[in-house]
Amino acid sequence: MMKNLRKTSSSRSHPGWRIPWVIMTMGVLLCLYVITATHLSSAIKETKYDEFQRKLAKNLAEEEFIKTENNREKKRIETRVQKEYEFQQQNPEEFYWDRSNLTIAPKPHLFLHVPKTGGSTLGQFFKRNEGSKKFVHVWSHPSLQSMDKVTSKDTVFGHFRYGLHFYFNRSCSYLTMLRDPVDRVVSHYYYHLQNRKDPGHAFAKNRTFEQWINDSPAAHNEQTRMLSGIKSHDFPDQNDLDIAVHHMKTFVYVGLSEKFHESLVMLKYIAGTNILRYRSINKGTKRPPKAEVSPEIIQKIREMNWADEILYKLGKEIFEQQRNIMPAEFASEVVELDKLYAKRNSTKSGTTNATSTTPSTLSTPSTPTTLSTLPRTFTKPSEPSPRTISTSPSKLSPTTISSSSEPSPTTSKSPSEPAPTTISSPSEESSTTTTTISLPTTTISSPTTTISLPTTTISSPTTTISLP
């Protein structure tokens, strides 16, 4: 019995019997850990979800508040614009910009960019001239929260409405650019189709061009709506047109998309821009030319954009007034800009504007001689002929220029025999003395052009001077 007890005690003292208990204990602890972690993670998720819901509700409330405030502010500005117009109508010419004298418009400059009038390209142009610290580009009418940033700049550019000057504590200068209403509407629709990130892409892709014209406010007097500053989402009426016309007469600058380079050079003398370089952006590539649009649709666009038609006509008149006060170098600067970008466009398209260097021959005096046609090799005759100079009342023989390659005959004299100098008086027997001036044939030769001068003869009945 003692032996059995010893065996049992010895077997319990052996470490092997503890292994299953350790494994079972670790398994229990692992299960407790998993259960605890699961409960904690679910509690954390619930807490985060509740916090997210609270933040979302707060943000939605703030956005709704901001939207409500901005709508109230928009109506307040529209009312203020209307009152300003009524006040200025008492003496409107006092507020019109003087276009009889060329002056630099004071800053800040507010460039009101109507969509699809080439203004995005001008935005980069202004940014290059002003610098990023003095320039801001807004893609919609600024909210109240961003006004502090906007009003601190010298140049504001974008799709804002008239009335932004009310937020500045200094006098502002409005600028804009107009475009033919038909071209602008066609370009606007196909720009929506081309750019998937554009906000109007979804609205345009589900409609034909004619349907979009009927449904979209952007196809109805968009230029009048933005320049008037009121009814931003409605269809303009006659009152809106009257206000837009009055506002445009107060603008310091009105450009035309159809005369882009002239408009660009005008900015140099009106806005004080110096760098006349730009890069075309937001340019539609899928729109058809105006000639391919049916006449019925064109007529429909003109009827629906009746206010823009009147505004564009006035814009062309203002543009001519601006051009009349430009300095003398204005035309040459426009020509240089045309040449520069014509060369760039031809380089991009893989074509060159280099003229052919075909050799030309000067055969008649009426052919103009340019620097490029002058020869580079000059050949003189080996023996010059004597020259005789005399005066005569008779008519001079004409001097001709011929393309003959053979030199005319000349008279040469030996250097050792100098010719006598004879001065004859009128009492001499000869009634008529003919004096011949023989000039050596001057030949200017080149691979392509030869100019030959023949002998010139001047006769005189009285005096003869012969020089060797």
C-alpha positions as CSV (number, residue, x, y, z in Angstrom):
1,M,0.0,0.0,0.0
2,M,2.8,2.3,0.7
3,K,4.1,1.5,-2.7
4,N,0.8,2.5,-4.3
5,L,0.8,5.8,-2.4
6,R,4.3,6.5,-3.5
7,K,3.3,5.9,-7.1
8,T,0.3,8.2,-6.9
9,S,2.3,11.0,-5.2
10,S,5.0,10.6,-7.7
11,S,2.6,10.7,-10.6
12,R,1.0,13.9,-9.3
13,S,4.3,15.5,-8.7
14,H,5.2,14.9,-12.4
15,P,4.8,18.1,-14.4
16,G,3.0,16.4,-17.3
17,W,-0.4,16.3,-15.6
18,R,-0.6,20.2,-15.5
19,I,-0.5,20.8,-19.2
20,P,-4.3,20.2,-19.9
21,W,-5.2,22.5,-17.0
22,V,-3.1,25.3,-18.4
23,I,-4.6,24.9,-21.9
24,M,-8.1,24.9,-20.5
25,T,-7.4,28.0,-18.4
26,M,-5.9,29.9,-21.4
27,G,-8.9,29.0,-23.5
28,V,-11.3,30.3,-20.9
29,L,-9.3,33.6,-20.6
30,L,-9.3,34.0,-24.4
31,C,-13.1,33.5,-24.6
32,L,-13.5,36.1,-21.9
33,Y,-11.3,38.5,-23.8
34,V,-13.2,38.0,-27.0
35,I,-16.5,38.6,-25.3
36,T,-15.3,41.7,-23.6
37,A,-13.7,43.1,-26.7
38,T,-16.8,42.5,-28.7
39,H,-18.9,44.3,-26.2
40,L,-16.5,47.2,-26.0
41,S,-16.2,47.6,-29.8
42,S,-20.0,47.6,-30.1
43,A,-20.2,50.2,-27.4
44,I,-17.5,52.3,-29.1
45,K,-19.3,52.0,-32.4
46,E,-22.6,53.1,-30.9
47,T,-20.9,56.0,-29.3
48,K,-19.2,57.1,-32.5
49,Y,-22.4,56.6,-34.5
50,D,-24.3,58.7,-32.0
51,E,-21.6,61.4,-32.2
52,F,-21.6,61.2,-36.0
53,Q,-25.4,61.6,-36.0
54,R,-25.1,64.6,-33.8
55,K,-22.4,66.2,-35.9
56,L,-24.4,65.5,-39.1
57,A,-27.6,67.0,-37.6
58,K,-25.5,70.0,-36.5
59,N,-23.9,70.4,-39.9
60,L,-27.3,70.1,-41.7
61,A,-28.7,72.6,-39.3
62,E,-25.8,75.0,-40.0
63,E,-26.1,74.4,-43.8
64,E,-29.8,75.1,-43.6
65,F,-29.2,78.2,-41.6
66,I,-26.4,79.3,-44.0
67,K,-28.6,78.6,-46.9
68,T,-31.5,80.5,-45.4
69,E,-29.2,83.4,-44.5
70,N,-27.7,83.5,-48.0
71,N,-31.2,83.5,-49.6
72,R,-32.2,86.3,-47.3
73,E,-29.0,88.2,-48.2
74,K,-29.6,87.6,-51.9
75,K,-33.1,89.1,-51.7
76,R,-31.7,91.9,-49.7
77,I,-29.1,92.6,-52.3
78,E,-31.7,92.4,-55.1
79,T,-33.8,94.9,-53.3
80,R,-30.8,97.2,-52.8
81,V,-29.9,96.9,-56.5
82,Q,-33.5,97.9,-57.5
83,K,-33.4,100.9,-55.2
84,E,-29.9,101.9,-56.5
85,Y,-31.2,101.7,-60.0
86,E,-34.3,103.9,-59.2
87,F,-32.1,106.4,-57.5
88,Q,-29.6,106.6,-60.4
89,Q,-32.3,107.0,-62.9
90,Q,-32.9,110.5,-61.6
91,N,-29.7,111.5,-63.3
92,P,-28.3,108.5,-65.0
93,E,-25.5,110.2,-67.1
94,E,-23.8,111.2,-63.9
95,F,-23.1,107.5,-63.1
96,Y,-22.1,106.4,-66.7
97,W,-18.4,105.7,-67.3
98,D,-16.7,108.5,-69.3
99,R,-15.5,106.8,-72.6
100,S,-14.3,110.0,-74.2
101,N,-11.0,109.9,-72.3
102,L,-8.6,107.0,-71.8
103,T,-8.0,106.5,-68.1
104,I,-7.0,103.5,-65.9
105,A,-10.0,102.2,-63.9
106,P,-9.5,102.3,-60.1
107,K,-9.3,99.1,-58.2
108,P,-10.7,96.8,-57.0
109,H,-11.7,95.3,-60.4
110,L,-14.8,93.1,-60.4
111,F,-14.8,91.0,-63.6
112,L,-18.3,89.6,-64.0
113,H,-17.8,86.4,-66.0
114,V,-20.9,85.3,-68.0
115,P,-20.5,81.5,-68.7
116,K,-19.1,80.6,-72.1
117,T,-17.9,84.1,-73.1
118,G,-14.2,83.4,-73.0
119,G,-13.8,84.7,-69.4
120,S,-12.1,81.6,-67.9
121,T,-9.2,82.3,-70.2
122,L,-9.2,85.9,-68.9
123,G,-9.2,84.6,-65.4
124,Q,-5.8,83.1,-65.9
125,F,-4.8,86.3,-67.7
126,F,-5.7,88.4,-64.7
127,K,-4.1,86.0,-62.2
128,R,-0.8,86.2,-64.1
129,N,-0.9,90.0,-64.1
130,E,-2.1,90.5,-60.5
131,G,-0.6,87.6,-58.7
132,S,-2.3,85.0,-56.4
133,K,-2.2,87.3,-53.4
134,K,-4.3,90.0,-55.0
135,F,-6.5,87.9,-57.1
136,V,-9.4,85.5,-56.3
137,H,-11.5,83.4,-58.7
138,V,-15.0,82.5,-57.5
139,W,-17.2,79.9,-59.3
140,S,-20.5,81.2,-57.8
141,H,-21.8,84.2,-56.0
142,P,-19.7,84.4,-52.7
143,S,-21.5,83.5,-49.5
144,L,-21.5,85.7,-46.4
145,Q,-18.9,83.4,-44.8
146,S,-16.4,84.0,-47.6
147,M,-16.9,87.8,-48.1
148,D,-14.0,88.8,-45.9
149,K,-11.6,86.9,-48.2
150,V,-13.2,88.3,-51.3
151,T,-13.2,91.9,-50.2
152,S,-9.5,91.8,-49.3
153,K,-8.5,91.3,-53.0
154,D,-7.8,93.8,-55.7
155,T,-9.3,91.7,-58.5
156,V,-12.4,89.5,-58.1
157,F,-13.2,87.3,-61.1
158,G,-16.1,84.8,-61.5
159,H,-19.7,83.9,-61.9
160,F,-21.1,86.4,-59.4
161,R,-24.0,88.6,-59.8
162,Y,-24.1,92.4,-60.0
163,G,-24.2,93.8,-56.5
164,L,-20.9,92.5,-55.1
165,H,-19.7,96.1,-54.7
166,F,-22.0,96.6,-51.8
167,Y,-19.7,94.6,-49.6
168,F,-16.6,96.7,-50.3
169,N,-15.8,99.8,-48.4
170,R,-14.1,101.4,-51.4
171,S,-15.3,102.3,-54.9
172,C,-15.2,99.4,-57.4
173,S,-14.9,99.1,-61.2
174,Y,-17.0,96.5,-63.0
175,L,-15.7,94.7,-66.1
176,T,-17.3,92.1,-68.3
177,M,-17.2,90.3,-71.7
178,L,-20.2,89.6,-73.9
179,R,-20.8,87.1,-76.7
180,D,-23.3,86.6,-79.5
181,P,-26.3,85.0,-77.8
182,V,-26.7,82.1,-80.3
183,D,-23.0,81.2,-80.1
184,R,-23.1,81.4,-76.3
185,V,-26.1,79.1,-75.9
186,V,-24.8,76.5,-78.3
187,S,-21.4,76.5,-76.6
188,H,-23.0,76.3,-73.2
189,Y,-25.0,73.2,-74.0
190,Y,-22.1,71.2,-75.5
191,Y,-19.8,72.2,-72.7
192,H,-22.2,70.6,-70.3
193,L,-22.2,67.4,-72.4
194,Q,-18.4,67.4,-72.7
195,N,-17.5,67.8,-69.0
196,R,-18.8,65.1,-66.7
197,K,-17.7,66.9,-63.6
198,D,-19.7,70.0,-64.6
199,P,-22.8,70.6,-62.4
200,G,-25.0,70.9,-65.4
201,H,-23.8,67.6,-67.1
202,A,-26.6,65.4,-65.7
203,F,-29.3,67.8,-66.7
204,A,-28.0,68.2,-70.2
205,K,-27.1,64.6,-71.1
206,N,-30.7,63.5,-70.6
207,R,-32.0,66.1,-73.0
208,T,-31.6,67.1,-76.6
209,F,-30.4,70.5,-77.5
210,E,-33.9,71.8,-78.2
211,Q,-35.2,70.3,-75.0
212,W,-32.4,71.9,-73.0
213,I,-33.2,75.3,-74.6
214,N,-36.8,75.0,-73.4
215,D,-35.9,73.8,-69.9
216,S,-32.7,75.4,-68.8
217,P,-32.6,78.9,-67.3
218,A,-29.0,79.2,-68.6
219,A,-30.4,79.3,-72.2
220,H,-32.7,82.3,-71.5
221,N,-31.0,85.7,-71.4
222,E,-28.2,84.6,-69.1
223,Q,-26.1,87.7,-69.8
224,T,-29.0,90.0,-68.9
225,R,-29.8,88.1,-65.7
226,M,-26.2,88.3,-64.4
227,L,-25.7,92.0,-65.3
228,S,-29.0,93.0,-63.8
229,G,-28.2,91.4,-60.5
230,I,-31.7,90.2,-59.7
231,K,-33.9,87.1,-60.3
232,S,-30.9,84.8,-60.6
233,H,-33.0,81.7,-61.3
234,D,-36.0,83.2,-63.1
235,F,-36.5,84.3,-66.6
236,P,-35.7,88.1,-67.0
237,D,-38.3,90.6,-68.0
238,Q,-38.2,94.1,-69.4
239,N,-37.3,95.6,-66.1
240,D,-34.3,93.3,-65.8
241,L,-33.2,94.4,-69.2
242,D,-33.5,98.1,-68.4
243,I,-31.4,97.5,-65.2
244,A,-28.8,95.5,-67.1
245,V,-28.5,98.2,-69.8
246,H,-28.0,100.9,-67.1
247,H,-25.4,98.8,-65.3
248,M,-23.4,98.1,-68.5
249,K,-23.2,101.8,-69.2
250,T,-21.6,102.2,-65.8
251,F,-19.0,99.5,-66.5
252,V,-15.5,100.6,-67.1
253,Y,-14.8,97.9,-69.7
254,V,-16.9,95.7,-72.0
255,G,-15.1,93.2,-74.2
256,L,-16.4,90.9,-77.0
257,S,-15.5,87.3,-77.3
258,E,-15.6,87.6,-81.1
259,K,-12.8,90.2,-80.9
260,F,-10.8,88.6,-78.2
261,H,-7.3,89.9,-79.0
262,E,-8.6,93.5,-79.4
263,S,-10.4,93.1,-76.0
264,L,-7.2,91.8,-74.5
265,V,-5.1,94.7,-75.6
266,M,-7.8,97.1,-74.4
267,L,-7.4,95.8,-70.9
268,K,-3.8,97.0,-71.0
269,Y,-5.0,100.6,-71.3
270,I,-8.2,100.3,-69.2
271,A,-7.3,97.9,-66.4
272,G,-3.5,98.4,-66.4
273,T,-2.5,94.8,-67.3
274,N,1.0,94.5,-68.8
275,I,1.4,90.8,-69.7
276,L,-0.5,90.1,-72.9
277,R,-0.2,86.4,-72.7
278,Y,-2.9,83.8,-72.0
279,R,-3.7,80.1,-72.2
280,S,-7.1,78.9,-73.6
281,I,-9.0,76.9,-71.0
282,N,-12.6,75.5,-70.7
283,K,-12.7,75.5,-74.5
284,G,-15.4,73.2,-75.9
285,T,-14.3,70.7,-78.5
286,K,-17.4,68.8,-79.3
287,R,-19.8,71.6,-80.2
288,P,-20.8,71.8,-83.9
289,P,-20.2,75.0,-85.8
290,K,-23.0,77.5,-86.0
291,A,-23.5,76.8,-89.7
292,E,-24.6,73.2,-88.8
293,V,-27.3,74.3,-86.4
294,S,-30.7,74.4,-88.1
295,P,-32.1,77.9,-88.9
296,E,-35.3,77.0,-86.9
297,I,-33.3,76.4,-83.7
298,I,-31.2,79.6,-84.3
299,Q,-34.4,81.6,-84.7
300,K,-35.8,80.0,-81.6
301,I,-32.7,80.9,-79.6
302,R,-32.8,84.5,-80.8
303,E,-36.5,84.8,-79.8
304,M,-35.9,83.3,-76.4
305,N,-32.8,85.5,-75.8
306,W,-34.4,88.7,-76.9
307,A,-33.0,90.7,-74.0
308,D,-29.5,89.4,-74.6
309,E,-29.8,90.4,-78.3
310,I,-30.4,94.0,-77.2
311,L,-27.7,93.9,-74.6
312,Y,-25.1,92.5,-77.1
313,K,-25.9,95.2,-79.6
314,L,-25.3,97.8,-76.9
315,G,-22.1,96.0,-76.0
316,K,-20.8,96.3,-79.6
317,E,-21.5,100.1,-79.5
318,I,-19.6,100.5,-76.2
319,F,-16.7,98.4,-77.7
320,E,-16.4,100.7,-80.6
321,Q,-16.3,103.7,-78.3
322,Q,-13.5,102.1,-76.3
323,R,-11.6,101.4,-79.5
324,N,-11.9,105.0,-80.7
325,I,-10.0,106.3,-77.7
326,M,-7.1,103.8,-77.9
327,P,-3.6,105.1,-78.7
328,A,-1.9,104.8,-82.0
329,E,0.1,101.7,-81.1
330,F,-3.1,99.8,-80.3
331,A,-3.5,98.4,-83.8
332,S,0.1,97.2,-84.1
333,E,-0.1,95.4,-80.7
334,V,-3.3,93.6,-81.9
335,V,-1.5,92.5,-85.1
336,E,1.5,91.3,-83.1
337,L,-0.8,89.3,-80.8
338,D,-2.7,87.8,-83.8
339,K,0.6,86.7,-85.4
340,L,1.9,85.2,-82.2
341,Y,-1.1,83.0,-81.5
342,A,-1.6,82.2,-85.1
343,K,2.0,80.8,-85.1
344,R,1.3,78.9,-81.8
345,N,-1.9,77.4,-83.2
346,S,-0.2,76.3,-86.4
347,T,2.6,74.7,-84.4
348,K,0.2,72.7,-82.3
349,S,-1.8,71.5,-85.3
350,G,1.4,70.3,-87.0
351,T,1.4,72.9,-89.8
352,T,3.9,75.7,-90.5
353,N,3.3,79.1,-91.9
354,A,6.7,79.4,-93.5
355,T,6.7,80.9,-97.0
356,S,8.5,79.3,-99.9
357,T,11.9,80.7,-100.8
358,T,11.5,80.6,-104.6
359,P,14.1,82.7,-106.4
360,S,12.8,85.9,-108.0
361,T,14.2,87.8,-110.9
362,L,13.9,91.6,-111.2
363,S,12.9,92.2,-114.8
364,T,11.1,95.5,-114.8
365,P,11.4,98.7,-112.8
366,S,7.9,98.2,-111.4
367,T,8.9,95.1,-109.5
368,P,9.4,96.0,-105.9
369,T,12.8,95.3,-104.4
370,T,13.0,94.0,-100.8
371,L,15.9,93.3,-98.5
372,S,15.3,89.6,-98.9
373,T,15.8,89.8,-102.8
374,L,19.1,91.8,-102.7
375,P,22.1,89.9,-103.9
376,R,25.0,88.9,-101.7
377,T,27.8,88.8,-104.3
378,F,29.0,92.0,-106.1
379,T,31.2,91.7,-109.2
380,K,32.9,94.8,-110.6
381,P,34.3,95.1,-114.1
382,S,38.1,94.7,-114.4
383,E,38.7,98.0,-116.4
384,P,36.7,101.1,-115.6
385,S,36.0,103.4,-118.5
386,P,36.6,107.1,-118.4
387,R,33.9,109.4,-117.1
388,T,32.8,112.6,-118.8
389,I,30.5,115.1,-117.2
390,S,28.8,117.9,-119.0
391,T,25.8,120.1,-118.7
392,S,23.1,120.3,-121.4
393,P,19.6,121.8,-121.6
394,S,18.5,118.8,-123.7
395,K,16.4,116.0,-122.2
396,L,18.1,113.3,-120.3
397,S,17.9,109.9,-121.7
398,P,16.1,107.4,-119.5
399,T,17.9,105.0,-117.2
400,T,16.7,101.5,-117.6
401,I,17.2,98.4,-115.5
402,S,17.3,95.2,-117.4
403,S,17.7,91.6,-116.5
404,S,20.3,91.0,-119.2
405,S,23.3,89.1,-117.9
406,E,25.7,90.5,-120.6
407,P,27.4,93.8,-119.6
408,S,27.0,96.7,-122.0
409,P,30.1,97.8,-124.0
410,T,32.3,100.4,-122.3
411,T,35.2,102.5,-123.5
412,S,38.4,102.0,-121.6
413,K,41.6,104.0,-121.8
414,S,45.1,103.2,-120.9
415,P,46.2,104.6,-117.5
416,S,49.4,106.0,-119.1
417,E,47.5,108.3,-121.4
418,P,45.5,110.8,-119.4
419,A,42.6,112.3,-121.3
420,P,42.9,116.1,-121.7
421,T,40.5,118.4,-120.0
422,T,38.8,120.7,-122.5
423,I,36.6,123.7,-121.7
424,S,35.0,125.2,-124.8
425,S,33.4,128.6,-125.0
426,P,30.1,129.3,-126.9
427,S,32.1,131.2,-129.6
428,E,33.6,128.0,-131.0
429,E,32.5,126.8,-134.4
430,S,30.7,123.8,-133.3
431,S,27.0,124.6,-133.0
432,T,26.2,121.6,-131.0
433,T,28.7,119.7,-129.0
434,T,27.7,116.3,-127.8
435,T,29.4,115.0,-124.7
436,T,29.1,111.4,-123.7
437,I,29.4,110.2,-120.2
438,S,30.4,106.6,-120.2
439,L,29.9,104.7,-117.0
440,P,31.1,101.2,-116.5
441,T,28.5,98.6,-116.5
442,T,27.7,97.7,-112.9
443,T,26.8,94.1,-112.6
444,I,25.4,92.7,-109.3
445,S,25.2,89.0,-109.7
446,S,23.6,86.4,-107.5
447,P,22.4,82.9,-108.0
448,T,19.0,84.3,-108.9
449,T,19.0,88.1,-109.6
450,T,21.0,90.3,-111.9
451,I,20.7,94.0,-112.2
452,S,22.5,95.8,-115.1
453,L,22.8,99.5,-115.6
454,P,23.5,100.6,-119.3
455,T,25.5,103.6,-120.4
456,T,24.0,107.0,-119.6
457,T,24.4,109.8,-122.1
458,I,24.1,113.5,-121.2
459,S,24.6,116.0,-124.0
460,S,25.4,119.8,-123.8
461,P,26.0,122.4,-126.5
462,T,28.2,124.7,-124.5
463,T,30.6,123.2,-122.0
464,T,32.5,119.9,-122.0
465,I,34.6,118.6,-119.1
466,S,36.4,115.4,-119.7
467,L,37.9,113.4,-116.9
468,P,40.0,110.4,-117.3
